[in-house]
Amino acid sequence: MNSPRGVRVLIVDRDRRVRRALRDLLTAEPDVEISAAVGDVRAALAQVHAQRPDVALLDVLLPGPAEGLALVLELRRLAVPVVVLTAASSLREQAQDYGVAAFLEKDHNLHRIPEAVRAARPPPE
């Protein structure tokens, strides 16, 4: 019997060091797979179409909130649940209005990331 596939996560953050740290954090989880880690909206959308991740983990500051929030809307349109991880706590309400699965602040919630991406994954069909 095959075990269920792990949750596939697309990481989107403009800072390469943050992308690397998130990749390291999540690949330590046995049921999480990184589909890609990219630094901008265009690359994120290309990876969504190419890799079909289960969840996107992103900072809404790409490079500013307008681009990041527009990406949230596009990902939601493409049926990709979004977990926001950002230092911009002032955008919590707006991001939640846009339908994000979770909103985590970078400074306080790193330990919650693996569970947030698991919880955001849609149930298997």
DSSP file (Angstrom, degrees, kcal/mol; ACC not computed):
  #  RESIDUE AA STRUCTURE BP1 BP2  ACC     N-H-->O    O-->H-N    N-H-->O    O-->H-N    TCO  KAPPA ALPHA  PHI   PSI    X-CA   Y-CA   Z-CA
    1    1 A M              0   0    0      0, 0.0     2,-0.2     0, 0.0     0, 0.0   0.000 360.0 360.0 360.0 133.4    0.0    0.0    0.0
    2    2 A N        -     0   0    0      1,-0.1     3,-0.1     3,-0.0     0, 0.0  -0.559 360.0-126.6 -80.4 142.1    1.4    3.4   -0.9
    3    3 A S        -     0   0    0     -2,-0.2     3,-0.1     1,-0.1    -1,-0.1  -0.557  39.8 -88.5 -82.0 155.2    1.6    6.1    1.7
    4    4 A P        -     0   0    0      0, 0.0    -1,-0.1     0, 0.0     2,-0.1  -0.305  47.8-103.3 -63.5 146.7    0.0    9.4    1.0
    5    5 A R        -     0   0    0      1,-0.1     3,-0.1    -3,-0.1    26,-0.1  -0.388  39.3-110.7 -67.3 144.9    2.1   12.0   -0.8
    6    6 A G        -     0   0    0      1,-0.1     2,-0.4    24,-0.1    26,-0.2  -0.183  42.0 -82.5 -70.1 169.8    3.6   14.8    1.3
    7    7 A V  E     -a   32   0A   0     24,-2.6    26,-2.9    47,-0.1     2,-0.5  -0.623  41.5-140.7 -77.6 128.4    2.4   18.4    1.0
    8    8 A R  E     -a   33   0A   0     -2,-0.4    47,-1.9    24,-0.2    46,-1.8  -0.813  21.2-163.5 -95.1 124.4    4.2   20.2   -1.8
    9    9 A V  E     -ab  34  55A   0     24,-3.0    26,-2.4    -2,-0.5    27,-1.0  -0.910  16.1-154.5-118.1 132.5    5.1   23.8   -0.9
   10   10 A L  E     -ab  36  56A   0     45,-2.5    47,-3.3    -2,-0.4     2,-0.5  -0.925  17.5-153.3 -98.6 122.6    6.1   26.7   -3.1
   11   11 A I  E     -ab  37  57A   0     25,-2.6    27,-2.8    -2,-0.6     2,-0.5  -0.851  13.1-176.7 -98.2 129.9    8.2   29.2   -1.2
   12   12 A V  E     +ab  38  58A   0     45,-2.7    47,-2.1    -2,-0.5     2,-0.3  -0.942  22.2 134.8-131.0 110.4    8.1   32.8   -2.4
   13   13 A D        -     0   0    0     25,-2.2     6,-0.1    -2,-0.5    49,-0.1  -0.967  50.1-137.4-153.4 137.7   10.3   35.4   -0.7
   14   14 A R  S    S+     0   0    0     47,-0.4     2,-0.7    -2,-0.3    25,-0.1   0.730  86.7  81.6 -70.1 -20.5   12.5   38.1   -2.2
   15   15 A D     >  -     0   0    0      1,-0.2     4,-2.4    -3,-0.0     3,-0.2  -0.779  67.0-156.2 -93.1 116.1   15.4   37.3    0.2
   16   16 A R  H  > S+     0   0    0     -2,-0.7     4,-2.5     1,-0.2     5,-0.2   0.851  94.2  55.2 -58.4 -37.1   17.5   34.4   -0.9
   17   17 A R  H  > S+     0   0    0      2,-0.2     4,-2.5     1,-0.2    -1,-0.2   0.895 108.2  48.2 -65.5 -39.3   18.6   33.7    2.7
   18   18 A V  H  > S+     0   0    0     -3,-0.2     4,-2.8     2,-0.2     5,-0.3   0.923 110.4  51.7 -66.0 -43.4   15.0   33.5    3.9
   19   19 A R  H  X S+     0   0    0     -4,-2.4     4,-2.5     1,-0.2    -2,-0.2   0.927 111.6  47.4 -57.5 -44.8   14.2   31.1    1.0
   20   20 A R  H  X S+     0   0    0     -4,-2.5     4,-2.7     2,-0.2    -2,-0.2   0.923 112.4  48.7 -63.3 -44.6   17.1   28.9    2.0
   21   21 A A  H  X S+     0   0    0     -4,-2.5     4,-2.6     2,-0.2    -2,-0.2   0.905 112.8  47.8 -63.6 -41.3   16.2   28.9    5.7
   22   22 A L  H  X S+     0   0    0     -4,-2.8     4,-2.8     2,-0.2     5,-0.3   0.905 111.1  51.2 -66.1 -40.7   12.6   28.1    4.9
   23   23 A R  H  X S+     0   0    0     -4,-2.5     4,-2.7    -5,-0.3    -2,-0.2   0.940 112.1  47.0 -59.5 -46.8   13.7   25.3    2.6
   24   24 A D  H  X S+     0   0    0     -4,-2.7     4,-0.9     1,-0.2    -2,-0.2   0.923 113.3  48.7 -61.5 -44.9   15.9   23.9    5.3
   25   25 A L  H  < S+     0   0    0     -4,-2.6     3,-0.4     1,-0.2     4,-0.2   0.936 117.2  40.1 -59.8 -48.2   13.2   24.1    7.9
   26   26 A L  H >< S+     0   0    0     -4,-2.8     3,-1.5     1,-0.2     6,-0.3   0.834 108.0  58.6 -77.7 -32.7   10.6   22.4    5.8
   27   27 A T  H 3< S+     0   0    0     -4,-2.7    -1,-0.2     1,-0.3    -2,-0.2   0.698  95.1  67.4 -71.3 -15.0   12.7   19.7    4.2
   28   28 A A  T 3< S+     0   0    0     -4,-0.9    -1,-0.3    -3,-0.4    -2,-0.2   0.651  84.9  86.8 -72.6 -14.6   13.5   18.5    7.7
   29   29 A E  S X  S-     0   0    0     -3,-1.5     3,-1.5    -4,-0.2    -3,-0.0  -0.757  77.0-144.4 -87.5 126.7    9.8   17.5    7.9
   30   30 A P  T 3  S+     0   0    0      0, 0.0    -1,-0.1     0, 0.0   -24,-0.1   0.733  97.2  46.1 -66.1 -20.9    9.2   14.0    6.5
   31   31 A D  T 3  S+     0   0    0    -25,-0.1   -24,-2.6    -5,-0.1     2,-0.4   0.186  96.8  86.4-108.1  17.5    5.9   14.9    5.0
   32   32 A V  E <   -a    7   0A   0     -3,-1.5     2,-0.4    -6,-0.3   -24,-0.2  -0.968  51.0-174.6-121.7 133.8    6.8   18.2    3.3
   33   33 A E  E     -a    8   0A   0    -26,-2.9   -24,-3.0    -2,-0.4     2,-0.6  -0.985  21.8-134.1-124.9 135.6    8.3   18.6   -0.2
   34   34 A I  E     -a    9   0A   0     -2,-0.4   -24,-0.2   -26,-0.2     3,-0.1  -0.803  16.1-173.7 -89.6 118.8    9.5   21.8   -1.6
   35   35 A S  E     -     0   0A   0    -26,-2.4     2,-0.3    -2,-0.6   -25,-0.2   0.849  69.1 -30.6 -79.1 -34.6    8.3   22.2   -5.2
   36   36 A A  E     -a   10   0A   0    -27,-1.0   -25,-2.6     2,-0.0     2,-0.4  -0.947  47.1-141.6-172.0 160.4   10.3   25.4   -5.8
   37   37 A A  E     +a   11   0A   0     -2,-0.3     2,-0.3   -27,-0.2   -25,-0.2  -0.954  34.1 167.6-134.4 115.0   11.7   28.4   -3.9
   38   38 A V  E     -a   12   0A   0    -27,-2.8   -25,-2.2    -2,-0.4    -2,-0.0  -0.788  35.2-141.1-130.6 166.9   11.6   31.7   -5.9
   39   39 A G  S    S+     0   0    0     -2,-0.3     2,-0.3   -27,-0.2   -27,-0.1   0.396  73.6  38.6-114.1   2.9   12.0   35.4   -5.3
   40   40 A D  S  > S-     0   0    0      1,-0.1     4,-2.1   -27,-0.1     5,-0.1  -0.960  77.8-105.7-151.3 169.2    9.4   37.2   -7.4
   41   41 A V  H  > S+     0   0    0     -2,-0.3     4,-2.6    21,-0.3     5,-0.2   0.905 114.3  52.5 -62.8 -46.0    5.8   37.1   -8.7
   42   42 A R  H  > S+     0   0    0      1,-0.2     4,-2.1     2,-0.2    -1,-0.2   0.929 112.5  44.8 -59.4 -46.9    6.6   36.1  -12.2
   43   43 A A  H  > S+     0   0    0      1,-0.2     4,-2.3     2,-0.2    -1,-0.2   0.878 111.3  55.0 -65.1 -37.0    8.7   33.1  -11.1
   44   44 A A  H  X S+     0   0    0     -4,-2.1     4,-2.2     2,-0.2    -2,-0.2   0.939 109.4  45.6 -61.5 -47.3    6.1   32.1   -8.6
   45   45 A L  H  X S+     0   0    0     -4,-2.6     4,-2.0     1,-0.2    -1,-0.2   0.887 111.1  53.2 -65.9 -37.9    3.3   32.0  -11.2
   46   46 A A  H  X S+     0   0    0     -4,-2.1     4,-2.1    -5,-0.2    -1,-0.2   0.915 111.0  47.1 -61.2 -42.0    5.6   30.0  -13.6
   47   47 A Q  H  X>S+     0   0    0     -4,-2.3     4,-3.4     2,-0.2     5,-0.7   0.853 107.0  56.6 -70.0 -34.4    6.2   27.5  -10.9
   48   48 A V  H  X5S+     0   0    0     -4,-2.2     4,-1.5     1,-0.2    -1,-0.2   0.936 112.5  42.1 -60.6 -44.4    2.6   27.2  -10.0
   49   49 A H  H  <5S+     0   0    0     -4,-2.0    -2,-0.2     1,-0.2    -1,-0.2   0.865 122.6  39.5 -70.8 -35.5    1.8   26.2  -13.6
   50   50 A A  H  <5S+     0   0    0     -4,-2.1    -2,-0.2    -5,-0.2    -3,-0.2   0.883 129.8  23.9 -81.2 -40.1    4.8   23.9  -13.9
   51   51 A Q  H  <5S-     0   0    0     -4,-3.4    -3,-0.2    -5,-0.2    -2,-0.2   0.668  82.6-144.3-105.5 -20.5    4.9   22.2  -10.5
   52   52 A R     << -     0   0    0     -4,-1.5    -4,-0.1    -5,-0.7   -44,-0.1   0.965  24.6-158.4  51.6  62.7    1.3   22.4   -9.2
   53   53 A P        -     0   0    0      0, 0.0   -44,-0.2     0, 0.0     3,-0.1  -0.275  19.2-135.8 -67.2 157.6    2.2   22.9   -5.5
   54   54 A D  S    S+     0   0    0    -46,-1.8     2,-0.3     1,-0.3   -45,-0.2   0.821  86.8  12.3 -78.3 -33.4   -0.4   22.1   -2.8
   55   55 A V  E     -b    9   0A   0    -47,-1.9   -45,-2.5    25,-0.2     2,-0.5  -0.990  65.4-141.0-145.6 145.1    0.4   25.3   -0.8
   56   56 A A  E     -bc  10  82A   0     25,-2.7    27,-3.2    -2,-0.3     2,-0.6  -0.951  10.4-163.3-108.7 132.4    2.2   28.5   -1.4
   57   57 A L  E     +bc  11  83A   0    -47,-3.3   -45,-2.7    -2,-0.5     2,-0.3  -0.966  30.2 160.7-111.4 114.5    4.2   30.0    1.5
   58   58 A L  E     -bc  12  84A   0     25,-2.4    27,-2.6    -2,-0.6     2,-0.5  -0.961  45.6-129.7-143.9 154.7    5.0   33.6    0.8
   59   59 A D        -     0   0    0    -47,-2.1    27,-0.2    -2,-0.3   -45,-0.1  -0.859  23.6-143.3 -92.7 132.6    5.9   37.0    2.0
   60   60 A V  S    S+     0   0    0     -2,-0.5     2,-1.3     1,-0.2     8,-0.8   0.551  83.1  88.5 -76.6  -5.1    3.5   39.7    0.7
   61   61 A L        +     0   0    0      7,-0.2   -47,-0.4     6,-0.1    -1,-0.2  -0.680  51.9 164.3 -93.4  83.7    6.4   42.2    0.3
   62   62 A L  S    S-     0   0    0      2,-1.6   -21,-0.3    -2,-1.3    -1,-0.1  -0.614  96.4 -47.8-127.3  71.0    7.4   41.3   -3.2
   63   63 A P  S    S+     0   0    0      0, 0.0    -2,-0.1     0, 0.0    -1,-0.1  -0.962 138.3   6.2 -79.4  -8.7    9.0   44.0   -3.4
   64   64 A G  S  > S-     0   0    0     -4,-0.1     4,-1.8    -3,-0.1    -2,-1.6  -0.845  80.5-100.6-131.4 171.0    5.9   45.8   -2.0
   65   65 A P  H  > S+     0   0    0      0, 0.0     4,-2.9     0, 0.0     5,-0.3   0.799 114.4  63.1 -64.0 -29.1    2.6   44.8   -0.6
   66   66 A A  H  > S+     0   0    0      1,-0.2     4,-1.9     2,-0.2     5,-0.1   0.939 107.7  42.2 -62.5 -45.3    0.7   45.5   -3.8
   67   67 A E  H  > S+     0   0    0     -3,-0.4     4,-2.1     2,-0.2    -1,-0.2   0.924 116.3  48.8 -65.6 -44.2    2.6   42.9   -5.8
   68   68 A G  H  X S+     0   0    0     -4,-1.8     4,-2.1    -8,-0.8    -2,-0.2   0.910 112.7  46.1 -64.4 -43.2    2.4   40.4   -2.9
   69   69 A L  H  X S+     0   0    0     -4,-2.9     4,-2.1    -9,-0.4    -1,-0.2   0.863 110.4  54.0 -69.3 -34.6   -1.3   40.8   -2.4
   70   70 A A  H  X S+     0   0    0     -4,-1.9     4,-2.2    -5,-0.3    -1,-0.2   0.891 108.0  51.1 -63.5 -37.9   -2.0   40.6   -6.1
   71   71 A L  H  X S+     0   0    0     -4,-2.1     4,-3.0     2,-0.2     5,-0.3   0.906 106.0  54.9 -64.9 -40.9   -0.1   37.3   -6.1
   72   72 A V  H  X S+     0   0    0     -4,-2.1     4,-2.4     1,-0.2    -2,-0.2   0.942 109.4  47.5 -55.8 -47.9   -2.3   36.1   -3.2
   73   73 A L  H  X S+     0   0    0     -4,-2.1     4,-2.2     1,-0.2    -1,-0.2   0.908 112.9  48.0 -61.6 -42.2   -5.4   36.8   -5.3
   74   74 A E  H  X S+     0   0    0     -4,-2.2     4,-1.8     2,-0.2    -1,-0.2   0.908 111.4  49.8 -66.9 -41.4   -4.0   35.1   -8.3
   75   75 A L  H  <>S+     0   0    0     -4,-3.0     5,-2.9     1,-0.2    -1,-0.2   0.905 110.4  50.4 -63.5 -40.3   -3.0   32.0   -6.3
   76   76 A R  H ><5S+     0   0    0     -4,-2.4     3,-1.5    -5,-0.3    -1,-0.2   0.903 108.3  52.9 -63.2 -40.3   -6.4   31.8   -4.8
   77   77 A R  H 3<5S+     0   0    0     -4,-2.2    -1,-0.2     1,-0.3    -2,-0.2   0.856 108.9  50.1 -61.5 -34.5   -7.9   32.0   -8.3
   78   78 A L  T 3<5S-     0   0    0     -4,-1.8    -1,-0.3     2,-0.1    -2,-0.2   0.324 120.3-112.9 -86.3   7.6   -5.7   29.1   -9.3
   79   79 A A  T < 5S+     0   0    0     -3,-1.5    -3,-0.2     1,-0.2    -2,-0.1   0.819  70.9 139.6  64.6  34.5   -6.9   27.2   -6.2
   80   80 A V      < -     0   0    0     -5,-2.9    -1,-0.2    -6,-0.1   -25,-0.2  -0.939  51.2-131.8-106.5 113.0   -3.5   27.2   -4.4
   81   81 A P        -     0   0    0      0, 0.0   -25,-2.7     0, 0.0     2,-0.4  -0.316  22.8-141.7 -62.3 147.6   -3.9   27.9   -0.7
   82   82 A V  E     -c   56   0A   0     17,-0.3    19,-2.8   -27,-0.2    20,-1.1  -0.945  17.9-168.6-121.4 130.9   -1.7   30.6    0.7
   83   83 A V  E     -cd  57 102A   0    -27,-3.2   -25,-2.4    -2,-0.4     2,-0.5  -0.983  21.0-148.3-110.2 119.3    0.2   30.8    4.0
   84   84 A V  E     -cd  58 103A   0     18,-2.8    20,-3.4    -2,-0.5     2,-0.4  -0.765  17.2-179.1 -91.5 130.9    1.6   34.3    4.4
   85   85 A L  E     + d   0 104A   0    -27,-2.6     2,-0.3    -2,-0.5    20,-0.2  -0.958  27.9 138.9-127.3 109.9    4.9   34.6    6.4
   86   86 A T  E     - d   0 105A   0     18,-2.2    20,-1.9    -2,-0.4    21,-0.3  -0.960  61.0-133.0-150.7 160.8    5.9   38.3    6.6
   87   87 A A  S    S+     0   0    0     -2,-0.3     2,-1.7    18,-0.2     3,-0.2   0.498  88.3  93.5 -88.8  -7.6    7.3   41.0    8.8
   88   88 A A    >   +     0   0    0      1,-0.2     3,-2.1     2,-0.1    -1,-0.1  -0.539  45.2 165.4 -88.3  72.8    4.4   43.3    7.7
   89   89 A S  G >   +     0   0    0     -2,-1.7     3,-1.7     1,-0.3     4,-0.3   0.739  67.1  73.1 -62.4 -21.7    1.9   42.6   10.5
   90   90 A S  G 3  S+     0   0    0      1,-0.3     4,-0.3    -3,-0.2    -1,-0.3   0.662  90.6  59.5 -66.8 -14.2   -0.1   45.6    9.4
   91   91 A L  G <> S+     0   0    0     -3,-2.1     4,-2.8     1,-0.2     5,-0.3   0.369  74.1 102.3 -94.6   4.9   -1.3   43.6    6.4
   92   92 A R  H <> S+     0   0    0     -3,-1.7     4,-2.6     1,-0.2     5,-0.2   0.935  82.0  44.5 -54.3 -53.8   -2.9   40.8    8.4
   93   93 A E  H  > S+     0   0    0     -4,-0.3     4,-2.3    -3,-0.2    -1,-0.2   0.913 115.4  47.2 -62.4 -43.9   -6.5   42.0    8.0
   94   94 A Q  H  > S+     0   0    0     -4,-0.3     4,-1.4     2,-0.2    -1,-0.2   0.924 112.7  49.3 -64.7 -43.4   -6.2   42.7    4.3
   95   95 A A  H  <>S+     0   0    0     -4,-2.8     5,-1.5     1,-0.2     3,-0.2   0.910 111.4  49.6 -62.2 -41.3   -4.5   39.3    3.7
   96   96 A Q  H ><5S+     0   0    0     -4,-2.6     3,-1.4    -5,-0.3    -1,-0.2   0.880 106.8  55.1 -65.9 -36.6   -7.2   37.5    5.6
   97   97 A D  H 3<5S+     0   0    0     -4,-2.3    -1,-0.2     1,-0.3    -2,-0.2   0.814 103.2  57.5 -62.1 -29.1   -9.8   39.4    3.6
   98   98 A Y  T 3<5S-     0   0    0     -4,-1.4    -1,-0.3    -3,-0.2    -2,-0.2   0.480 124.3-105.2 -81.9  -3.0   -8.1   38.0    0.5
   99   99 A G  T < 5 +     0   0    0     -3,-1.4   -17,-0.3    -4,-0.2    -3,-0.2   0.759  54.0 171.5  92.0  25.8   -8.6   34.4    1.8
  100  100 A V      < -     0   0    0     -5,-1.5    -1,-0.2     1,-0.1   -17,-0.2  -0.378  34.5-136.4 -67.3 149.7   -5.2   33.3    3.1
  101  101 A A  S    S-     0   0    0    -19,-2.8     2,-0.3     1,-0.3   -18,-0.2   0.826  83.6  -1.5 -74.5 -32.6   -5.1   30.0    5.0
  102  102 A A  E     -d   83   0A   0    -20,-1.1   -18,-2.8     2,-0.0     2,-0.5  -0.987  56.7-150.7-156.5 152.4   -2.8   31.4    7.6
  103  103 A F  E     +d   84   0A   0     -2,-0.3     2,-0.4   -20,-0.2   -18,-0.2  -0.965  22.8 178.1-129.3 112.7   -1.0   34.7    8.4
  104  104 A L  E     -d   85   0A   0    -20,-3.4   -18,-2.2    -2,-0.5     2,-0.4  -0.924  25.1-131.8-118.2 139.8    2.3   34.3   10.4
  105  105 A E  E >>  -d   86   0A   0     -2,-0.4     4,-1.9   -20,-0.2     3,-1.0  -0.757  16.5-135.1 -88.9 135.6    4.7   37.0   11.4
  106  106 A K  T 34 S+     0   0    0    -20,-1.9     4,-0.3    -2,-0.4   -19,-0.2   0.845 100.2  53.3 -58.6 -36.8    8.4   36.2   10.7
  107  107 A D  T 34 S+     0   0    0    -21,-0.3    -1,-0.2     1,-0.2   -20,-0.1   0.716 122.0  22.7 -75.0 -19.6    9.6   37.3   14.0
  108  108 A H  T <4 S+     0   0    0     -3,-1.0    -2,-0.2     1,-0.1    -1,-0.2   0.593 115.9  49.2-124.9 -13.0    7.4   35.1   16.2
  109  109 A N    >X  +     0   0    0     -4,-1.9     3,-1.9     1,-0.1     4,-0.5   0.143  56.6 120.6-126.6  21.3    6.0   32.1   14.4
  110  110 A L  G >4 S+     0   0    0     -4,-0.3     3,-1.3     1,-0.3    -1,-0.1   0.865  78.7  57.8 -58.6 -35.6    8.7   30.2   12.7
  111  111 A H  G 34 S+     0   0    0      1,-0.2     4,-0.3    -3,-0.2    -1,-0.3   0.695 102.6  56.7 -67.1 -17.2    7.9   27.1   14.7
  112  112 A R  G <> S+     0   0    0     -3,-1.9     4,-2.3     1,-0.2    -1,-0.2   0.542  81.3  90.2 -90.4  -7.9    4.4   27.2   13.4
  113  113 A I  H <X S+     0   0    0     -3,-1.3     4,-2.4    -4,-0.5     5,-0.3   0.933  83.5  49.8 -60.1 -51.8    5.3   27.1    9.7
  114  114 A P  H  > S+     0   0    0      0, 0.0     4,-1.9     0, 0.0    -1,-0.2   0.923 115.0  44.1 -56.4 -44.2    5.3   23.3    9.2
  115  115 A E  H  > S+     0   0    0     -4,-0.3     4,-2.7     1,-0.2    -2,-0.2   0.871 110.9  55.6 -68.1 -35.1    1.9   22.9   10.8
  116  116 A A  H  X S+     0   0    0     -4,-2.3     4,-1.7     2,-0.2    -1,-0.2   0.910 108.9  46.2 -64.2 -41.8    0.4   25.9    8.9
  117  117 A V  H  X S+     0   0    0     -4,-2.4     4,-1.1     2,-0.2    -1,-0.2   0.880 113.1  50.2 -70.4 -34.9    1.4   24.4    5.5
  118  118 A R  H >< S+     0   0    0     -4,-1.9     3,-0.5    -5,-0.3    -2,-0.2   0.937 111.8  47.7 -63.7 -45.2    0.0   21.0    6.5
  119  119 A A  H 3< S+     0   0    0     -4,-2.7    -1,-0.2     1,-0.2    -2,-0.2   0.809 109.0  54.9 -66.6 -29.5   -3.3   22.6    7.6
  120  120 A A  H 3< S+     0   0    0     -4,-1.7    -1,-0.2    -5,-0.2    -2,-0.2   0.737  82.5 105.6 -76.9 -22.7   -3.6   24.7    4.4
  121  121 A R  S << S-     0   0    0     -4,-1.1   -66,-0.1    -3,-0.5   -41,-0.0  -0.349  77.2-118.8 -61.9 131.6   -3.3   21.7    2.1
  122  122 A P        -     0   0    0      0, 0.0    -1,-0.1     0, 0.0     3,-0.1  -0.352  37.3 -94.4 -65.7 151.7   -6.6   20.8    0.6
  123  123 A P        -     0   0    0      0, 0.0     0, 0.0     0, 0.0     0, 0.0  -0.351  50.3 -93.2 -64.7 148.8   -8.0   17.3    1.4
  124  124 A P              0   0    0      0, 0.0    -3,-0.0     0, 0.0     0, 0.0  -0.294 360.0 360.0 -62.4 147.8   -7.1   14.6   -1.1
  125  125 A E              0   0    0     -3,-0.1     0, 0.0     0, 0.0     0, 0.0   0.460 360.0 360.0 -82.6 360.0   -9.8   14.1   -3.8
